[in-house]
Amino acid sequence: MKEIINTSLAPSPVGPYNQSVMAGNTLYVSGQIAIIPETGKLLQGSIEEETDQVMKNLNAILTQANMDFNNVVKASVFVTDMNNYSQINQVYAKYFDESTAPARELVEVANLPKFVNVEISVIAVKS
């Protein structure tokens, strides 16, 4: 059985998907981009600001599911320019304890939704 978990504190889905789905004790969070939930507008700023907004959006969904970044076991990071790796990594690292950080891949892609620079999805497990 699956449970759909959405929150108004993260961007509304722009297609036939939900922000997240809980299956058993595992939460699958859809990829988040730097949309500001209050306005629905794309954040236009530095790669650090964009990444921070993505992480805030992820946090809002995790919180709605009564979880936090400590529950994340896997993260998928998609970027349009690998030259932004270190800046993205610096912001990403603020949300995780290095000793318990999740498994992760960071992949460069040609384009992302709304032509953003970074998109991140996570899988979290409720213990």
N, C-alpha and C positions, 0 to 999 in steps of 0.2 A: 504494500500500500504506500502511496506517495502523498505528501502534503505540500501544497504550494505555499511558499512564504514570500510575501512582498511587503514593502514598506514605502510610505510616502517620503521617507527621509533619504531615498535613493532614486535615481532616475527611473521613470516609468519605461517599461519595455516598448520598443518601437516596432515590434513585429509579433509573430505568433510564438512567443516564449514568455517565461516568467523570470523574475529576478533570481529566484532560487527554488529548488525542489528538495525536500527532505525525504529520503528513502531509508527507513529504519533509523539508524543513528547517524547517517551520513548526509551532509548537506552539500549539494552541488550548486555553486553560485555561478550564474551567467557572467560572461565577460563584461567588465565595467569600463567605461570611458569617462573622460573628464566633463561630464554634464553636471551642471549645478542643479540639484533637485528642486530648489525653491523657485527657480526661474525657467528650468527646462532648456537653458541656453548652454552652449559649449563654452567652457572656460578658455579664454584666449590669453595665454601667458607663457611663461618659461616651461621647459620640460619638467623642471622640479615642481612647479605649481600644478601642472597637469597630472603628474604622477601622484602628488599629494591628494588631489581631488578624487582620483581613482581609488586610492586607499581609503579615503573617507567614505566613499560610496560602498565599498566592500564592507567596511566596518558597520555601516548602518544596517546592511542586510544580515551580517553575522549577529549583531545585537538583537534584531527582530527575532532571530532563531534562538535567542538565549545562549549565544556563543561569543567568542572573541578570537583574536588572532592566534591565541594559544591552541585553539582547536583545529587550526588549519594544518592539514597534512600534505597538501600538494598545491602548488601555484603554477599557473601557466602565464607567462608574460610574452606579449607580442609587441614588437617595436618596428617602426618603419625606417629607423636609422641606427645601426649598431654603434655608431659614434656617440649616441646618447646613453650607452650602457652604464657608465660610471655615475652619471647624474641620477639616472633612474634608480640604480642600486643604492645610492646614498639615502634617498627618500624611502625606498622599500625597507631598508635595514632599520629605520626608526620604528617600524611596526612589529618587528620580530626580535626575540631574544636569539642571538646567534647560536647558542648552544642547543636550542630546541626548534630552530627554524625549520620550515617544511621542505620537502623535496621541491625542486623547481626546474623549469626550463625557461630560457629566454631565447626567443626566435625572431629573427628579422623577417618581415613580410613586405610585400609590395605596397599594400594599402590596408587601411582599417576603416571601420564605419565612420562616416562623417570626416574622413581623411585626418583623423587624430594621429598622434605620434605614439601612443601607448594604450594597450588594452590588457587587463589582467582578470583572470578568472581563478577561483579557488575551490578546493574540496576540503570540507571540515568535518570532523567526527566528534560527536558529543560523547563524552566518557561517562 
